[in-house]
Amino acid sequence: MRVIAGTHKRRRIKTVDKASTRSTKDRVKETLFNMLGPLHGKTHVLDLFAGAGALGIEALSRGVDKATFVESDKDAFKVLHENLDALSLLSRATLYQTNAETFLIDTSDTYDLIVLDP
């Protein structure tokens, strides 16, 4: 899997090697973000069911200031952290290892864009 566009264009990111976690395909990411258009001015994205972080990382690469990632699976959460670290994006990311429903009940933050691929 790779980052499609932006400052990290063509950089590869790890995927989660589990049947219960599947990555958003590059073609789907490309179509989604092309439909959304420029992300400059969008300051905070929430990536629910983050998995390896493909959608949130794509948003960060395309100009979003910060991203919050929510992933409940411990193996996926580890890969997510590794991907953000490898791309030097940890300073712009907040990570939660919890399920999406619990996170949404507990959070009071607001977001400019919410992406999810459960």
DOLUM-891819 format. One record per residue: residue in three letters; residue number from 0; y, z, x of N, C-alpha, C, O in turn. Coordinates in pm, 1 decimal, padded with zeros to 6 digits. Atoms other than C-alpha are relative to their C-alpha. Example, Ala and Ser with C-alpha at 12.3 -4.5 7.8 and 13.67 -1.06 7.14 Angstrom:
BEGIN
  code  pos       n_v       n_w       n_u      ca_v      ca_w      ca_u       c_v       c_w       c_u       o_v       o_w       o_u
   ALA    0  -00119.0   00000.0   00089.0  -00450.0   00780.0   01230.0   00120.0   00000.0   00090.0   00118.1   00066.5   00193.6
   SER    1  -00119.0  -00006.0  -00082.0  -00106.0   00714.0   01367.0   00109.0   00073.0  -00077.0   00219.8   00089.9  -00026.1
% end
This chain:
BEGIN
  code  pos       n_v       n_w       n_u      ca_v      ca_w      ca_u       c_v       c_w       c_u       o_v       o_w       o_u
   MET    0  -00116.0   00000.0   00085.5   00000.0   00000.0   00000.0   00122.7   00000.0   00090.4   00119.2   00051.4   00202.3
   ARG    1  -00121.6   00009.4  -00081.0   00353.1  -00068.1   00120.9   00122.8   00022.9  -00086.3   00117.5   00016.4  -00209.1
   VAL    2  -00129.5  -00008.4   00067.0   00716.1  -00009.8   00035.7   00050.0  -00143.0  -00015.7   00044.4  -00221.4   00079.0
   ILE    3  -00035.0   00138.7   00031.4   00849.3  -00325.6  -00128.9   00136.9  -00040.2   00053.2   00151.5  -00149.2   00108.6
   ALA    4  -00137.1   00039.8  -00036.7   01224.6  -00319.4  -00054.9   00078.8   00121.3   00049.2   00033.1   00235.3   00040.7
   GLY    5  -00089.7  -00106.5  -00042.7   01511.5  -00119.5   00088.3  -00014.6   00033.6   00146.7  -00063.5  -00046.6   00226.3
   THR    6  -00003.6  -00041.5  -00140.1   01543.8   00075.8   00409.6  -00138.3   00015.5   00062.6  -00151.0   00013.1   00185.1
   HIS    7   00136.1  -00016.2  -00051.0   01167.1   00123.0   00442.5  -00088.8  -00119.2  -00035.1  -00211.4  -00108.5  -00037.7
   LYS    8   00071.3   00122.3   00039.6   01070.5  -00230.6   00341.3  -00113.6  -00031.5   00097.7  -00097.1  -00026.4   00219.6
   ARG    9   00122.4   00039.4  -00071.4   00720.5  -00333.7   00453.2  -00071.8   00114.9   00070.1  -00175.6   00092.8   00132.5
   ARG   10   00069.5  -00113.6  -00061.9   00631.4   00015.7   00576.5  -00122.1   00034.7  -00084.6  -00115.5   00037.7  -00207.4
   ARG   11   00123.9  -00036.7   00069.2   00277.4   00112.5   00488.6   00000.8   00149.6  -00029.9   00051.6   00230.5   00047.8
   ILE   12   00020.3  -00140.5   00033.4   00200.1   00436.6   00310.5  -00146.8   00020.3  -00034.1  -00215.1  -00070.2  -00082.1
   LYS   13   00139.7  -00034.2   00027.8  -00132.4   00612.3   00275.0  -00024.6   00006.0  -00150.0   00066.6   00029.7  -00229.2
   THR   14   00041.5  -00014.7   00139.4  -00322.6   00611.2  -00050.6  -00097.7   00116.9  -00009.9  -00148.7   00165.9   00090.9
   VAL   15   00093.3  -00109.5   00024.5  -00538.0   00880.3  -00205.5  -00137.3  -00060.2  -00024.2  -00153.7  -00145.6  -00111.3
   ASP   16   00134.9   00055.0   00009.5  -00907.6   00808.9  -00163.3  -00085.0   00083.2  -00095.5  -00177.5   00153.0  -00054.2
   LYS   17   00073.9  -00071.9   00104.1  -01032.8   00954.9  -00492.3  -00004.7  -00086.5  -00124.4   00090.8  -00158.0  -00155.0
   ALA   18   00012.7   00077.0   00124.2  -01159.3   00797.8  -00811.0   00097.1   00048.5  -00106.3   00138.7  -00029.2  -00192.2
   SER   19  -00088.1  -00056.1   00102.1  -00937.4   01030.2  -01014.8   00148.1  -00030.5   00025.0   00232.3  -00004.2  -00060.9
   THR   20  -00138.9   00032.7  -00033.6  -00619.1   00912.7  -00840.7   00006.9  -00145.0   00044.8  -00057.7  -00184.0   00142.0
   ARG   21  -00014.4   00140.6  -00038.8  -00520.0   00548.6  -00827.5   00147.2  -00027.5   00027.5   00235.0   00029.7  -00037.1
   SER   22  -00137.1   00030.5  -00039.5  -00209.8   00404.5  -00666.4   00060.0  -00108.7  -00087.2  -00010.2  -00197.7  -00135.2
   THR   23  -00071.7   00105.7   00070.3   00052.0   00198.5  -00843.7  -00002.0  -00124.0   00089.3   00040.0  -00117.8   00204.9
   LYS   24   00011.1   00123.3  -00078.4  -00008.1  -00158.0  -00727.4   00137.6  -00052.1   00041.8   00236.3  -00034.6  -00029.6
   ASP   25  -00125.9   00052.2  -00053.2   00259.7  -00325.8  -00516.8   00069.0  -00093.4  -00099.3   00190.8  -00087.7  -00116.3
   ARG   26  -00057.0   00096.6   00095.4   00309.2  -00599.6  -00775.4   00066.4   00070.9  -00117.7   00171.8   00028.4  -00165.0
   VAL   27  -00056.0  -00078.0   00110.5   00370.0  -00343.1  -01050.5   00129.8   00067.1   00043.7   00228.9   00065.6  -00029.3
   LYS   28  -00121.8  -00063.1  -00053.7   00620.4  -00153.8  -00833.1   00112.5  -00101.5   00012.5   00226.2  -00074.9  -00026.6
   GLU   29  -00100.6   00104.1  -00019.3   00801.3  -00474.7  -00747.0   00060.6  -00040.6  -00134.0   00182.8  -00049.6  -00146.0
   THR   30  -00048.7   00039.4   00132.3   00828.8  -00578.9  -01112.2   00084.7   00109.9  -00062.5   00193.0   00083.1  -00114.4
   LEU   31  -00072.8  -00112.7   00057.1   00937.5  -00233.2  -01227.3   00138.2   00014.1   00062.2   00237.6   00022.9  -00009.9
   PHE   32  -00128.4  -00022.5  -00065.6   01211.9  -00194.5  -00968.5   00092.2  -00121.6  -00008.5   00214.3  -00106.2  -00005.6
   ASN   33  -00083.6   00117.8   00024.3   01332.4  -00552.0  -01011.5   00063.0   00007.1  -00138.9   00178.1  -00032.6  -00157.1
   MET   34  -00053.9  -00015.5   00135.3   01374.4  -00479.2  -01383.2   00109.5   00106.7  -00003.4   00208.5   00092.4  -00075.1
   LEU   35  -00100.0  -00108.0  -00002.5   01565.8  -00158.6  -01307.0   00129.6  -00042.2   00067.9   00236.8   00008.7   00035.4
   GLY   36  -00119.1   00045.2  -00071.8   01804.5  -00338.1  -01073.9   00039.5   00097.8   00108.9  -00039.3   00184.5   00146.5
   PRO   37  -00044.9  -00086.4  -00110.2   02011.5  -00167.4  -00803.4  -00002.9   00147.8  -00039.5   00031.3   00184.2  -00152.1
   LEU   38   00010.2  -00142.9   00027.5   01957.5   00206.4  -00776.6   00113.8   00080.3   00061.9   00118.6   00202.4   00046.8
   HIS   39  -00113.5  -00071.7  -00057.0   02275.9   00291.8  -00588.6   00078.9   00062.3  -00114.8   00102.7  -00001.9  -00217.1
   GLY   40  -00067.1  -00071.1   00107.2   02461.9   00550.1  -00792.8  -00095.7   00088.4  -00078.4  -00053.3   00183.2  -00144.4
   LYS   41   00101.4  -00088.1   00056.7   02135.2   00695.6  -00920.6  -00027.4   00105.4   00107.8  -00077.8   00072.4   00215.1
   THR   42   00007.3  -00098.8  -00106.1   02132.6   01023.1  -00734.0  -00130.1   00079.0   00004.9  -00164.9   00133.0   00109.9
   HIS   43   00119.5  -00084.8   00001.0   01810.8   01194.9  -00841.1  -00108.5  -00061.8  -00086.8  -00087.3  -00088.2  -00205.1
   VAL   44   00113.9   00055.8   00072.1   01471.7   01054.6  -00940.2  -00110.5   00105.6  -00007.8  -00130.4   00183.2   00085.7
   LEU   45   00115.7  -00086.8   00018.6   01175.1   01248.6  -01077.5  -00123.7  -00088.5  -00006.6  -00132.5  -00178.5  -00090.2
   ASP   46   00126.2   00072.8  -00002.3   00829.8   01113.6  -00993.1  -00110.2   00095.1  -00047.3  -00159.9   00177.3   00029.7
   LEU   47   00107.8  -00081.1   00056.6   00574.3   01277.3  -01225.0  -00133.4  -00068.5   00026.1  -00139.8  -00191.2   00034.6
   PHE   48   00131.9   00054.7  -00034.7   00203.0   01232.2  -01151.4   00014.4  -00083.1   00127.4  -00033.2  -00196.4   00133.9
   ALA   49  -00045.9   00074.5  -00117.6   00328.4   01130.8  -00806.3  -00111.9  -00062.2   00082.6  -00090.9  -00166.3   00144.9
   GLY   50   00105.8   00054.7  -00085.6  -00005.7   01074.0  -00636.0   00046.6  -00004.0   00143.9   00089.9   00097.8   00197.9
   ALA   51  -00043.7   00016.8  -00138.7   00076.4   00937.9  -00290.7   00151.1  -00017.7   00011.2   00204.7  -00024.2   00121.9
   GLY   52  -00146.1   00008.1  -00001.3   00442.8   00904.2  -00392.3   00058.1  -00139.1  -00003.8   00176.8  -00156.5   00023.6
   ALA   53  -00044.8   00139.7  -00008.5   00466.4   00526.5  -00420.5   00128.8  -00028.5  -00077.5   00218.4  -00094.9  -00025.4
   LEU   54  -00118.2   00031.8   00081.2   00723.8   00515.0  -00701.7   00124.2   00073.4   00050.8   00230.7   00013.2   00064.2
   GLY   55  -00114.8  -00075.7  -00051.0   00949.6   00791.8  -00572.0   00044.6  -00047.0   00136.4   00164.6  -00053.1   00163.3
   ILE   56  -00033.4   00051.9  -00133.3   00933.9   00659.7  -00215.8   00070.7  -00133.8  -00012.7   00167.2  -00160.1   00059.1
   GLU   57  -00067.2   00128.8   00023.6   01025.1   00313.3  -00341.7   00143.4   00022.3  -00044.2   00233.9  -00047.0   00002.2
   ALA   58  -00135.6  -00031.1   00047.0   01326.3   00462.7  -00522.2   00087.2   00050.4   00114.4   00202.6   00009.6   00126.7
   LEU   59  -00076.1  -00049.5  -00115.1   01435.9   00650.6  -00209.2   00034.8  -00114.6   00095.0   00147.0  -00122.3   00145.1
   SER   60  -00023.1   00114.2  -00088.4   01399.2   00334.8  -00001.8   00108.9  -00092.0  -00053.7   00181.7  -00155.4   00022.6
   ARG   61  -00097.2   00088.3   00063.8   01615.2   00148.3  -00252.0   00135.5   00065.7  -00026.5   00220.8   00005.4  -00091.6
   GLY   62  -00133.6  -00056.5   00005.3   01905.6   00391.9  -00235.2   00021.6   00126.1  -00079.1   00133.3   00177.8  -00081.3
   VAL   63  -00014.1  -00126.7   00071.1   01838.7   00697.2  -00451.1   00020.4   00111.0   00103.4  -00044.1   00110.6   00208.2
   ASP   64  -00032.3  -00106.6  -00095.0   01980.6   01009.5  -00281.8  -00114.0   00098.7   00020.3  -00143.6   00136.8   00133.6
   LYS   65   00107.1  -00098.3  -00012.4   01695.3   01248.2  -00357.9  -00104.5  -00021.6  -00107.9  -00078.4  -00081.2  -00212.4
   ALA   66   00111.1   00015.9   00093.3   01360.1   01261.2  -00530.3  -00077.9   00130.3  -00009.8  -00094.9   00202.6   00088.4
   THR   67   00089.1  -00112.1   00025.5   01146.7   01531.0  -00685.8  -00135.9  -00057.9  -00035.9  -00147.3  -00142.8  -00124.3
   PHE   68   00136.2   00048.1   00019.5   00772.4   01471.6  -00671.9  -00084.9   00112.3  -00059.2  -00082.4   00225.2  -00010.2
   VAL   69   00087.4  -00097.5   00064.2   00525.0   01649.7  -00901.0  -00142.2  -00056.0   00001.1  -00168.5  -00162.5  -00054.6
   GLU   70   00139.9   00042.1  -00009.2   00152.5   01624.4  -00827.0  -00088.3   00123.8  -00002.6  -00063.4   00219.3   00071.0
   SER   71   00086.4  -00117.7   00012.6  -00124.6   01865.2  -00926.1  -00121.3  -00003.2   00093.0  -00170.7   00102.2   00132.9
   ASP   72   00120.0   00011.4  -00082.6  -00413.9   01732.9  -00715.9   00031.3   00035.5   00145.7   00123.0  -00021.2   00205.3
   LYS   73  -00030.4  -00047.0  -00136.0  -00428.4   01909.1  -00377.1  -00015.7  -00109.0   00105.1   00062.2  -00113.9   00200.2
   ASP   74   00019.2   00107.5  -00097.9  -00562.5   01604.8  -00189.1   00113.6  -00101.9  -00008.6   00164.8  -00147.2   00093.8
   ALA   75  -00111.8   00093.1   00018.7  -00298.7   01374.6  -00337.1   00129.3   00061.7   00050.8   00211.0  -00006.8   00112.2
   PHE   76  -00121.0  -00069.2  -00045.7  -00029.6   01633.6  -00265.7   00009.9  -00004.2   00152.4   00118.5  -00022.1   00207.5
   LYS   77   00002.8   00007.5  -00147.2  -00135.3   01638.3   00101.1   00040.7  -00139.3   00047.7   00121.0  -00151.6   00140.2
   VAL   78  -00034.4   00137.6  -00037.5  -00114.1   01257.5   00125.0   00148.0  -00027.2  -00029.7   00216.6  -00091.6   00049.7
   LEU   79  -00141.2   00013.8   00035.3   00223.2   01264.9  -00052.2   00088.3   00059.9   00108.8   00183.6  -00004.0   00153.6
   HIS   80  -00078.0  -00066.0  -00105.2   00358.8   01511.5   00204.0  -00005.7  -00080.6   00129.8   00096.2  -00098.6   00196.5
   GLU   81   00016.0   00080.6  -00121.7   00218.6   01302.0   00491.0   00083.4  -00128.2  -00006.7   00146.2  -00166.4   00092.1
   ASN   82  -00077.9   00123.1   00015.4   00380.8   00984.2   00352.9   00148.9   00026.2   00015.3   00218.1  -00048.5   00084.5
   LEU   83  -00142.9  -00032.4  -00009.5   00722.1   01146.7   00314.7   00037.3   00037.6   00142.0   00144.3   00000.2   00190.1
   ASP   84  -00024.3  -00038.2  -00138.6   00696.7   01296.0   00662.9   00000.9  -00123.3   00090.8   00088.9  -00136.9   00175.9
   ALA   85   00009.5   00120.4  -00083.5   00591.7   00963.7   00819.6   00122.8  -00089.9  -00014.2   00160.6  -00159.0   00080.4
   LEU   86  -00118.7   00082.3   00025.0   00895.0   00792.5   00662.9   00129.9   00077.5   00021.5   00238.4   00026.5  -00006.6
   SER   87  -00116.7  -00087.9  -00022.3   01130.7   01080.1   00756.0   00081.9   00018.9  -00127.3   00204.8   00014.6  -00124.0
   LEU   88  -00065.7  -00017.0   00129.3   01209.4   01136.9   00387.4  -00010.4   00142.2  -00054.7   00038.3   00169.1  -00164.5
   LEU   89   00017.9  -00136.1   00050.8   01119.5   01505.7   00355.2   00132.9   00069.1  -00030.6   00140.0   00150.9  -00122.4
   SER   90  -00129.7  -00065.1   00023.0   01486.0   01608.5   00376.4   00063.7  -00043.3  -00132.0   00152.9   00024.4  -00183.0
   ARG   91  -00054.2   00050.5   00127.3   01558.9   01403.3   00062.1  -00097.3   00021.2  -00115.1  -00076.7  -00030.9  -00224.7
   ALA   92   00106.0  -00017.3   00099.2   01250.0   01518.2  -00127.3  -00025.2   00147.5  -00028.2  -00013.7   00233.3   00059.3
   THR   93   00048.8  -00130.7   00041.5   01141.1   01822.3  -00322.4  -00137.5  -00022.5  -00060.3  -00155.5  -00111.0  -00143.9
   LEU   94   00137.3   00019.3   00043.5   00769.7   01860.1  -00383.9  -00049.2   00122.0  -00076.9  -00023.7   00236.2  -00038.7
   TYR   95   00061.0  -00105.7   00080.3   00588.7   02061.2  -00649.9  -00146.8  -00032.1  -00020.0  -00181.8  -00139.7  -00068.5
   GLN   96   00142.2   00017.2   00026.7   00213.0   02106.7  -00658.8  -00031.8   00077.3  -00127.2  -00069.5   00194.4  -00123.2
   THR   97   00024.5  -00056.8   00132.3   00172.6   02173.4  -01029.7  -00023.9  -00115.5  -00095.8  -00005.7  -00231.5  -00058.9
   ASN   98   00017.2   00109.6   00095.1   00091.3   01978.5  -01342.0   00134.6  -00034.8  -00064.4   00226.4   00047.2  -00067.6
   ALA   99  -00126.6   00052.5   00052.6   00361.9   01772.2  -01508.5   00052.0   00081.0  -00117.9   00171.9   00107.0  -00127.1
   GLU  100  -00043.1  -00074.5   00117.4   00368.1   01967.5  -01833.7   00062.9   00133.9   00038.7   00168.6   00170.1  -00012.9
   THR  101  -00053.8  -00127.7  -00047.2   00421.3   02301.3  -01658.8   00134.9  -00020.7   00067.0   00228.9   00055.0   00042.9
   PHE  102  -00126.3   00028.9  -00068.0   00692.0   02150.1  -01440.5   00111.2  -00027.1  -00101.0   00220.4   00028.7  -00089.8
   LEU  103  -00102.7   00036.3   00097.9   00878.7   02002.5  -01736.6   00043.7   00119.6  -00084.4   00160.6   00129.3  -00121.6
   ILE  104  -00034.6  -00121.2   00075.0   00866.0   02332.6  -01926.1   00090.0   00090.5   00083.7   00184.0   00150.8   00031.9
   ASP  105  -00069.7  -00094.7  -00087.9   00996.3   02526.7  -01625.5   00130.8  -00051.3   00059.7   00215.9   00029.3   00097.1
   THR  106  -00117.6   00051.9  -00070.4   01262.9   02293.4  -01485.4   00124.0  -00002.0  -00088.9   00116.3  -00022.0  -00210.1
   SER  107  -00128.5   00015.4   00069.3   01628.3   02297.2  -01579.6   00082.6  -00110.1   00066.1   00196.5  -00135.1   00026.7
   ASP  108  -00069.2   00108.9  -00069.3   01722.6   02013.0  -01344.2   00014.4  -00122.5  -00089.5  -00059.7  -00140.0  -00186.3
   THR  109  -00017.3   00127.4   00068.9   01850.3   01679.8  -01468.4  -00025.5  -00112.9   00099.4  -00012.1  -00095.3   00220.5
   TYR  110   00038.1   00113.6  -00083.8   01750.0   01338.2  -01338.3   00065.4  -00126.8  -00052.7   00085.0  -00143.2  -00173.1
   ASP  111  -00056.4   00129.6   00037.0   01904.7   00993.4  -01336.3  -00109.6  -00100.3  -00037.8  -00086.5  -00193.0  -00115.4
   LEU  112   00111.4   00091.2   00024.6   01565.9   00821.9  -01343.1  -00129.6   00080.8   00007.2  -00149.2   00160.2   00099.1
   ILE  113   00131.8  -00063.7  -00000.8   01217.5   00945.6  -01431.6  -00104.1  -00111.1   00000.1  -00103.9  -00198.6  -00086.4
   VAL  114   00108.6   00098.0  -00009.5   00915.0   00741.8  -01322.3  -00132.3   00075.4  -00006.5  -00145.5   00185.9   00046.1
   LEU  115   00132.3  -00061.0   00003.2   00553.5   00816.1  -01397.3  -00104.4  -00106.0  -00022.2  -00083.8  -00204.6  -00092.9
   ASP  116   00116.4   00087.9   00014.5   00220.9   00646.0  -01371.6  -00123.1   00090.2  -00000.8  -00192.4   00102.8   00100.2
   PRO  117   00108.7  -00098.1   00005.0  -00038.0   00898.0  -01493.6  -00138.3  -00062.3   00015.1  -00238.7   00008.9   00012.8
% end
